């Protein structure tokens, strides 16, 4: 008999620690980003940082960034004004638990 294994991504991400550099965001979007490009990031960001409300308003928060570079690879030349790794001691600290 094969036992089904399930993984709750939210629980796994909750063990990680984030040191957020409030004074120096490592990801900055352009003013008025292209909706189609933004939709790519809604679908592909593993941390779910890019969101659209039912009214159509977009939001983004770099604080929970996993530093994977997905947004940079998909849309770096279109809607990202800045993407860089956080300064030393800042950003995500992965913890396995």
C-alpha positions, 0 to 999 in steps of 0.5 A, a space after each residue: 500500500 502506498 501512503 499519500 504524502 502531502 506537503 503544506 507549503 505555507 507551513 514550510 515557509 513559516 519556519 523560514 526567517 525574514 530580515 526585512 530591510 525597510 530602508 532599502 527594498 531589493 525589488 522595486 516595480 516601475 510605476 504603472 506596471 503592464 497588467 499582462 506582465 504583472 499577471 505572469 508574476 501572480 501565477 509564478 511567484 512561489 511566495 505569492 508576493 504579487 496579488 490582484 484584488 477582486 476590484 483589479 487593484 494590484 499589490 506587491 510586497 517584497 518582505 516575504 521574498 524567497 530570493 529565487 529570481 523568478 520575477 527577474 527572469 520572467 519580467 526583469 526587463 519589463 516591470 522591474 525597476 530594480 532587482 538585487 539580492 538583499 544586503 548582507 544579513 538581510 532577506 530570507 534565512 531558510 530553516 528546515 523543520 
